[in-house]
Amino acid sequence: MFPAENLRDWRGEKVIDPAGDKIGELEAVYVDTATDEPAFVTVKVGFIGRHKLVFVPVDGATVSPSAVRVRYDKKLATEAPSIDLDGELTATDEPAVYAHYGLGYQPGASGERRLGRR
């Protein structure tokens, strides 16, 4: 395992929890708009015809040849705030994503969004 870099290159790969359980497939990367550093990934979870995208923090994530390992367990991740496959995270929903993982949320100095999809 080595630190996760260039997460966009891992789109479509497995995302696993610390125990190695598959959470889903990496769909997109959301960066912190203040630093342009990856903050969350969306992970496609669910069953055929009933997929959704959940948000999972990438702080401390590592990669192996076949998966991205995050620090959060599968149950917590699959219960995270979600959007439809073709949906978009709204500015009003951003604080809930951070709160789900016990992370502090602070909008930009002028009230701008904290997350941007890349």
trRosetta pair geometry for C-beta under 8 A, 3 or more apart (Angstrom, degrees):
i j d omega theta_ij theta_ji phi_ij phi_ji
1 62 4.0 43 177 147 111 138
1 63 6.9 149 -150 68 68 28
1 64 5.4 -47 -92 -71 69 87
1 69 6.5 -39 -128 30 130 135
2 62 6.2 149 70 -159 19 94
2 63 6.3 -33 64 58 72 79
3 61 7.7 86 -160 87 56 60
3 62 6.1 -66 -100 -111 28 71
3 63 7.7 12 117 14 21 87
4 7 5.6 38 161 -82 112 95
4 10 7.5 -51 -151 -11 105 153
4 38 7.7 -82 114 76 114 151
4 58 6.2 -103 81 -175 146 110
4 61 4.1 -9 -1 104 143 102
4 62 5.9 -151 -38 -117 84 15
4 63 4.9 110 -99 -31 74 100
4 68 5.9 54 -109 -141 131 102
5 63 7.9 -99 25 10 58 133
6 9 4.5 24 137 3 107 119
6 10 7.7 127 111 -16 72 88
7 10 5.4 -57 -163 31 52 114
7 26 7.2 -135 176 -170 94 147
7 29 4.7 125 94 -93 118 134
7 38 5.2 81 15 -103 139 162
7 41 6.3 -126 167 -84 140 120
7 58 6.5 -45 -84 -137 157 156
7 61 7.6 49 -98 92 123 146
7 68 7.1 58 -136 -114 94 148
8 11 6.1 -5 -173 -32 50 107
8 29 5.3 -88 -71 6 75 134
8 118 6.5 -86 -75 115 125 100
10 13 4.5 -70 -175 31 81 130
10 26 5.2 32 118 61 94 159
10 63 6.6 -128 -89 -118 143 132
10 68 5.3 85 159 -51 155 121
11 26 5.6 -120 -118 107 37 99
11 27 6.7 42 -146 -154 88 18
11 28 7.2 29 -112 -82 110 39
12 25 5.8 -10 -153 180 32 121
12 26 6.7 -43 15 66 22 80
13 25 6.7 154 77 -149 20 78
13 26 5.5 6 57 24 73 114
13 66 6.9 -175 -158 177 109 44
13 67 6.1 -178 157 -111 105 36
13 68 6.1 105 99 -13 117 93
14 22 5.4 -70 -157 -127 116 103
14 24 7.8 179 -145 110 57 21
14 25 6.3 -54 -96 -100 38 63
14 26 7.8 35 97 -11 8 87
14 66 6.5 24 32 143 116 81
14 67 4.2 -40 82 -111 103 95
14 68 7.2 -176 96 27 54 67
15 22 7.4 99 72 -159 49 63
15 23 4.7 -49 99 57 96 110
15 24 5.8 -1 46 64 106 60
15 25 6.7 149 1 -127 90 12
15 26 5.2 117 -51 -59 109 81
15 41 6.8 -176 -99 95 145 138
15 43 4.8 -88 43 -117 151 126
15 56 6.7 138 165 56 148 157
15 67 6.9 151 -101 -167 18 87
15 68 5.0 -24 -110 70 71 99
15 69 7.9 151 -164 -94 55 23
15 70 6.2 20 -177 -12 102 113
15 77 7.9 -158 122 178 123 159
16 20 5.4 -9 174 -151 136 33
16 21 6.3 149 -157 72 83 33
16 22 5.5 -50 -98 -95 81 46
16 23 6.4 172 -112 -1 23 85
16 67 4.8 22 -3 169 114 142
16 68 7.3 161 22 79 70 45
16 69 5.1 -31 74 -104 93 71
16 70 7.4 171 80 20 41 73
17 20 7.2 -49 68 19 65 16
17 21 5.0 -5 36 56 109 89
17 23 5.8 106 -43 -51 88 105
17 69 7.4 40 150 -155 7 75
17 70 6.5 -40 -112 66 49 84
17 72 6.5 -82 -128 97 95 45
17 73 4.7 64 -166 -135 145 41
17 74 4.6 -104 -25 -43 142 74
17 77 6.8 -150 -83 0 108 134
18 69 6.9 89 -96 179 41 108
18 70 7.8 -83 -46 90 68 50
18 71 6.4 33 -60 -146 109 40
18 72 7.9 147 -19 40 96 10
18 73 6.6 -54 27 -82 96 71
19 73 7.0 35 4 -124 109 92
19 74 7.8 -72 48 -12 110 105
20 69 7.8 -32 -94 -113 51 114
21 73 7.6 38 50 -162 125 74
21 74 4.6 -66 103 -38 126 139
22 67 7.9 -113 -106 -125 82 133
22 74 7.6 56 86 -106 30 128
23 43 5.4 3 117 159 114 156
23 45 6.5 -61 159 -86 71 115
23 54 7.9 -105 165 65 115 127
23 56 6.9 66 134 -68 163 157
23 70 7.3 -16 -1 32 150 123
23 74 5.0 -163 -93 -120 79 78
23 77 4.8 -22 -140 98 136 149
23 78 6.6 -158 -154 -56 86 87
24 43 4.2 123 66 159 115 97
24 44 4.9 -163 163 78 125 48
24 45 4.0 -102 -67 -75 141 69
24 46 7.8 30 -110 9 130 58
24 54 7.4 123 20 34 146 104
24 78 7.9 127 -30 -93 114 89
25 43 6.7 149 67 -160 30 69
25 44 4.7 -15 58 48 89 105
26 29 8.0 16 -180 -61 112 78
26 41 5.4 -41 -138 173 94 138
26 42 7.7 107 -161 77 52 52
26 43 6.1 -39 -96 -104 44 72
26 44 8.0 -29 50 8 5 84
26 68 5.8 58 -55 21 135 139
27 41 7.4 138 46 168 63 87
27 42 4.5 -52 64 95 111 98
27 43 6.5 169 3 -109 94 17
27 44 4.9 104 -55 -38 120 95
27 53 5.5 -83 46 -120 155 117
27 85 8.0 -136 -142 -140 154 73
28 41 6.8 166 85 -159 42 65
28 42 4.7 20 48 33 88 111
28 53 7.6 13 25 -156 104 145
28 117 5.5 -6 159 -152 136 105
28 118 7.5 153 -180 62 89 49
29 38 5.2 -59 -170 -121 116 108
29 40 7.7 154 -160 89 49 48
29 41 5.5 -32 -102 -105 59 78
29 58 7.7 3 -137 -35 92 154
29 117 7.4 125 81 -156 47 57
29 118 5.1 -36 85 62 98 96
30 38 7.4 96 73 -151 41 65
30 39 5.8 -59 104 61 85 91
30 40 4.4 -4 57 65 114 92
30 41 7.1 -176 16 -91 79 25
30 42 7.0 81 -23 -31 107 88
30 55 7.2 -20 21 -133 143 108
30 89 7.3 13 -106 22 148 150
30 115 4.4 12 169 -172 122 111
30 116 6.5 153 -158 71 73 28
30 117 5.4 -41 -99 -92 76 55
30 118 7.2 151 -111 10 24 80
31 35 7.5 -132 171 80 97 73
31 36 5.3 12 160 -158 142 39
31 37 6.1 151 -153 75 94 22
31 38 5.5 -63 -99 -91 74 37
31 39 6.0 109 -154 1 26 91
31 115 7.1 145 71 -151 34 60
31 116 5.5 -28 60 64 84 85
31 118 5.3 40 -12 -18 113 127
32 35 4.7 25 87 38 116 96
32 36 7.1 -75 73 -20 68 14
32 37 5.5 -1 35 58 106 78
32 38 7.9 47 -2 118 79 8
32 39 4.3 105 -48 -52 85 129
32 114 6.3 -34 -141 173 71 78
32 115 6.9 -43 -100 -96 41 57
33 36 7.4 28 -146 -72 27 56
33 108 6.5 -56 88 -64 120 125
33 112 6.5 -110 105 125 150 114
33 113 5.9 94 -12 95 152 78
33 114 6.0 -158 21 -165 102 22
33 115 6.7 -133 -25 -76 95 6
33 116 4.8 92 -82 -14 96 114
34 108 6.3 171 -71 -105 100 91
34 114 7.3 -25 -12 -140 100 67
38 41 7.3 10 -174 -60 118 83
38 58 5.0 -26 131 65 112 150
38 118 7.9 -102 -93 40 79 131
39 57 6.8 -54 164 -135 62 74
39 58 6.6 142 147 33 12 98
39 59 7.7 2 -147 -43 52 89
39 114 7.7 -73 78 143 175 94
39 115 6.2 -119 66 -108 134 94
40 55 4.7 -1 179 -169 140 97
40 56 6.3 141 -158 69 81 34
40 57 5.6 -53 -98 -97 74 42
40 58 6.3 176 -110 -10 18 90
40 97 6.8 -22 -88 163 164 133
40 115 6.5 -13 29 -128 119 135
41 55 7.6 156 78 -149 35 53
41 56 5.6 -23 60 63 82 90
41 58 5.6 85 -19 -64 96 113
41 61 7.9 60 -7 -74 126 166
41 68 7.3 48 13 111 170 156
41 70 7.8 -135 36 -78 118 131
42 53 4.0 11 178 179 119 118
42 54 6.9 148 -154 69 65 29
42 55 6.0 -37 -97 -91 67 59
42 56 7.8 136 -113 17 20 79
42 83 7.3 -49 -131 43 136 107
43 53 6.8 141 61 -155 33 64
43 54 5.4 -29 59 61 90 84
43 55 7.9 159 14 -96 82 12
43 56 5.4 24 -11 1 124 125
43 77 6.7 5 51 169 147 123
44 51 5.4 0 -170 -170 96 123
44 52 7.6 162 -145 82 55 28
44 53 5.9 -34 -89 -95 58 72
44 85 7.1 38 -119 -109 107 95
45 51 6.9 149 78 -149 32 71
45 52 6.3 -27 64 64 81 75
45 53 7.7 130 18 -113 77 24
45 54 5.6 5 11 2 128 115
45 77 7.8 155 -59 126 148 97
45 78 5.4 -174 -178 -121 164 89
45 82 7.9 -95 48 -113 111 135
46 50 4.7 -136 173 109 123 76
46 51 4.2 177 64 -109 124 40
46 52 5.4 98 -35 13 137 74
47 50 4.8 22 60 52 83 108
47 51 7.3 -145 59 -63 28 63
48 51 7.6 1 -115 -39 22 97
51 85 5.6 51 99 -64 109 118
52 82 4.3 43 148 166 125 139
52 83 7.0 160 -172 76 88 30
52 84 6.4 -65 -125 -108 77 36
52 85 7.0 -118 -119 -48 31 69
53 82 5.9 150 77 -159 46 83
53 83 5.2 -21 63 61 104 80
53 84 7.4 24 16 109 95 13
53 85 6.3 125 -29 -101 103 44
53 87 7.1 -158 37 52 116 103
54 77 5.9 117 116 165 139 72
54 78 6.2 -149 -29 -123 168 32
54 79 8.0 72 -135 51 142 17
54 80 4.4 106 -173 66 108 106
54 81 7.2 136 -144 79 71 37
54 82 4.7 -45 -88 -93 65 94
55 80 5.3 -132 57 143 68 133
55 81 5.9 -3 25 72 115 86
55 82 7.4 -165 -6 -93 75 45
55 89 7.4 62 -68 -92 133 138
55 97 4.7 -13 81 -145 155 118
55 100 7.8 117 74 53 104 140
56 70 5.3 -28 155 -136 126 172
56 72 6.0 -154 -152 52 98 131
56 77 4.9 8 -96 -133 116 110
56 80 6.5 -172 -73 2 64 167
57 70 7.1 131 78 -162 60 119
57 71 7.4 -37 87 47 102 102
57 72 6.7 100 44 -23 91 131
57 101 5.5 143 -16 169 125 175
57 103 6.7 131 -77 -44 145 151
58 61 4.4 -51 -163 -4 71 134
58 70 6.7 -85 -113 -114 48 100
59 71 7.0 -45 89 16 73 134
60 70 7.7 87 88 -161 85 52
60 71 4.5 32 92 -44 129 132
61 68 5.8 8 179 177 123 98
61 69 6.4 162 -158 83 68 51
61 70 5.0 -26 -103 -102 97 61
61 71 7.0 -109 -73 -18 56 81
62 68 7.6 165 86 -159 36 55
62 69 5.0 -10 62 58 84 104
63 67 7.2 -174 -149 96 61 43
63 68 5.3 -29 -100 -105 82 65
63 69 7.2 -179 -88 15 27 76
64 67 5.4 12 50 51 100 79
64 69 6.8 53 -10 -20 101 110
70 77 7.1 102 80 -84 143 139
72 76 5.0 -106 176 85 105 125
72 77 5.2 127 110 -59 114 96
72 101 6.6 -69 -96 -123 144 112
73 76 5.1 89 63 13 78 103
73 77 6.9 -151 98 -5 37 94
74 77 5.7 -64 -146 41 29 110
74 78 6.0 19 163 -15 69 110
75 78 6.2 -59 -141 39 25 103
75 79 6.4 12 161 -8 61 114
76 79 6.2 -71 -151 44 26 103
76 80 6.9 51 148 -53 62 92
76 100 7.8 142 180 155 87 95
76 101 7.4 92 161 -104 122 74
77 80 5.6 -30 -160 -12 37 120
79 100 7.6 -174 109 -163 82 121
80 97 7.0 49 179 -137 104 69
80 100 5.0 117 -131 136 74 156
80 101 7.4 9 -113 -50 114 93
81 93 6.2 165 174 177 146 107
81 96 4.9 102 -66 116 147 110
81 97 4.9 -97 48 -84 131 69
81 100 5.8 -152 -12 -34 89 146
83 87 3.4 -149 170 92 102 128
83 88 6.6 -173 -163 34 152 9
83 89 5.8 -107 -49 -69 142 65
84 87 3.7 112 46 -31 77 113
88 117 7.8 -99 -137 -18 83 141
89 93 5.6 -129 -165 80 75 120
89 94 6.5 87 156 -76 115 73
89 97 7.1 0 -146 -43 134 144
89 115 6.4 -16 95 90 146 130
89 117 7.6 146 26 -50 108 107
90 93 4.7 89 58 6 82 104
90 94 7.6 -119 97 -26 48 78
91 94 5.9 -29 -160 -6 39 118
91 113 5.1 -106 -110 -93 97 99
92 95 7.8 -45 180 19 40 99
93 96 5.5 -55 -166 36 61 116
93 97 6.6 66 141 -28 80 98
94 97 5.8 -54 -156 26 38 113
94 98 6.9 28 155 -10 69 104
94 105 6.7 144 130 -152 91 134
94 107 7.7 100 90 -90 142 88
94 113 6.5 168 -55 -150 156 83
94 114 5.5 137 177 40 144 107
94 115 5.8 179 -124 16 114 111
95 98 5.9 -60 -154 41 38 108
95 99 5.9 36 153 -21 72 111
95 105 4.6 169 -123 94 71 167
96 99 5.5 -55 -138 40 32 113
96 100 6.3 46 158 -34 65 99
97 100 6.1 -47 -155 19 26 115
97 101 7.7 0 155 5 56 104
97 115 7.5 -12 70 -19 153 155
98 101 6.6 -79 -165 47 34 94
98 103 4.3 -102 -165 82 82 98
98 104 6.8 -44 165 99 130 16
98 105 3.9 148 63 -66 157 105
98 114 7.9 2 -48 90 132 155
99 102 7.3 36 -168 -79 37 26
99 103 7.4 -105 -65 53 21 64
99 105 6.8 -50 -45 -14 78 126
105 114 6.8 -133 -157 -9 85 167
106 114 7.2 120 78 -96 49 132
107 111 5.3 19 129 -145 138 40
107 112 6.5 160 174 63 95 36
107 113 7.1 -53 -141 -111 93 18
107 114 5.8 -113 -117 -48 50 99
108 111 6.4 -28 69 56 80 13
108 112 3.6 -9 44 53 140 89
108 113 7.0 14 -5 53 114 26
108 114 6.7 -178 -36 -81 77 62
109 112 7.8 7 47 19 54 95
113 116 6.6 112 105 -64 122 79
